[in-house]
Amino acid sequence: MQRRVLILALAIAIAPGCGTVSKVKGWFGTSKGKANEPAELTVITPTVSVNRLWSVDLGDGEGKRWLRLRPTIDGNSVYAVDDQGVLHALDAATGRTQWEARAVEVKAERNWRRAWLRDTAEAGLTSAPGVGSGLVVVGGRNGEVVAFDASTGAQKWSVRVTSEVLSAPLVTGEHVVVRANDGRTFGLALADGTRKWVFDRGLPSLTLRGNAAPVGDRGLVFLGYDDGTVVALRESDGLRAWEQRVAEPEGRTELDRVADIDGELQVGPDEIFAASFHNQLMAMSTENGRPLWNRDIGSSGGVALSGDKVLVSDNGGNVWALERASGAAVWKQDALLRRQLTTPVVHGDYAVVGDVEGYLHWLRLDSGEIAGRSRIEDAPLRGTPQVSNAGVLYAVSTEGELAAYQLGQ
């Protein structure tokens, strides 16, 4: 089963127009020449000033491994990982290095295609950093989970879980919750990484590469699974509180039945929002998982919240704003089709998405109009951009360029 997950990921990365992968609905386009190419960018008249504050080269980046790495912000620091197993702490205002720490040892020579097809992958970091309670925690390709002091970079502890860690660990006041790529989720002691509980759930025979990061709220941990289900666990002991099917994995072939919830989950005061690749987006009660509304919108990414709106980039490259209370469409922006958009993030009065050619696009929250654009470099943006409390947006390319942006007055 694990081999089949990796093979699909390889096909996604190197052959998005091939006959097999193009059967997945809408996201990969078709195999007919230009019909599969990203839509050409239209000329816009910017109505917002976007200023690049700084940029830093973190090395080779994730390349074509489809890790969707993103920076993580905590106070005055930005944390990011590179392809050589190093965790970087940067000053959020200037991009200057505060400290660096090696989390895993990596061989000097890399061949990612061969590594994916071997039964045992080589070492490397595969998750974005998780931050909280004075720790920064990262996950590795061989199940490594390593915790560092957020202020100094001193290693606090290191343990290993049962398989690759593809999503950012969740750090709470008592636990580090880690999602492994084999369907298991671990509750580790904050102090020393000791295993406190494990939740084990089987996986479909074919899934997309990636896992939704655990999200915590009011004593519960929420997880999106590859079978189209959202599961709520009790943080204290890992026991299941409830589960809700967002999308049924239906279809004639295994590819048609891919229903992964791999993107960002968002939790509000009384509801949680999740998007499945299998053309479903749902709002559920956080108390018991009861569906509040759903829409026929599929996304390999996830959702963002802005006041009374839910924002989502669908599999075809449309960006939607929906009413948070009902799911009714507020607006739809279709100028970015087939551009493999990131999950949106809210930046001031704008929704921001990154694309496969390294562009960031600022869309007006009230209308969806594209108001600004900037290119980090000629390399895809996969991970969700992040916005600090100071109003600075951070995004990293697959080639390791990390840039910070601020909106002009």
C-alpha positions, 0 to 999 in steps of 0.5 A: 500500500505504501508503495502505491502512495509513493508512485502516485506522488511521483506521477503527480510530480513528473507527469501531470499530463499522463493518461493515468493521472489525468483521470483524477477529476479536474485537477491535472487537466487533460493530456491534450497539449495546451489544455493542460497548461496553466492559464496565461496570466492576464494583465492587471492594473494593481490597486494595492502596493505589495512590497518585498521586505526581504528574501533568503535562499534556504538551499535546494528546497523540496524540489519535486517531492510534493511536500508542500513545505511552508514557513511557521511564524512565532512571535519575532521568529520565522522557522523553516526547513531545508533539503539538507536536514537543517531547521532555520530560525530567522528574524521575522523583520529582517530575515537574518539568521537567529540560529540553525540546527541540524535535525537529521543527517542527509547524504551528500548525493541525492536522487529523489526519483530512486529514493521514492521507489526504494522501500526505505527512503533516505533521510531528510526533513519532510514536514513544516515546523510545528511551534508552541510551548517554547518548542519547534518540532519537525518531522523526517522522511524516516519517521524522525520527530525532533524537538528544539528549544525555540529560543536557542535551537538546542535539541530537547529530544528526538524520537521515531514514529512508524513512517514518514511525517508529512504534516507539521506537528501540533504542539499543545500545552501537554503534547506534541501530536504527530501524524505519520504517513501510514495512518497512525497519529501519535500523542507524544509527551511535551517534555521528552517525546515519550509516546502517550497514545496512538490512534491507528486508522487504515488507509485506502490502497491509493492516496495523494501524497500529503496529510492534513496537519493536526489542528487542536481546539478545546481539548480535541485534535482534528484530523483529515484522513485519506478516506474522506473522513474528519476525525476528532480525538481527545487530546488527553488520551487519543480516544475518538470523540467523533468522526464525520464523512466529508466525501464518499470515495465513489467511482469506477477506478481507484483514481476516481475514488481518491477522496483525501482530506490533505489540506488545511482544516479551519476551526471556528467557535462552533464549527470546523471546515474541511475540503476533500479532493473528491469534490466536497467541502463541508462545515461541521459542528465541532461538538459532534461532527454534525454537518452544517452545510456542504458544497460540491467543491473539491480541493487538494489544499484546504480552506481559510477563514475571513470574518463571515467568509470561507475561502478555498482554491478548487482543483481546477484553479478557481478561487471561491469565497463562500458565506461562512454560515450557509456555504452560498457563493459570494464570488468566484475568481476563474482567471487562475485556472490550472495554476495549481494554487496553494490554499488561500491565506488572508492578508489584510483585505485580501486573499492570497494564493501562490501558483505553479510558476512562483507567483503570489496573487492578491485578491480583494476579499469583497469581490475576488478581483486580482489587485496585486501580483508578485513573483518570488522566483521561477519555481512552484509555490506549494505550501500555504503562505503564512501571515504574521500578527504584524501583517507580513506575509511569508512564502517559500518556493520549492527551490528554497527561496523564502520571501516576506511581503508587506502591503503598502499604505 
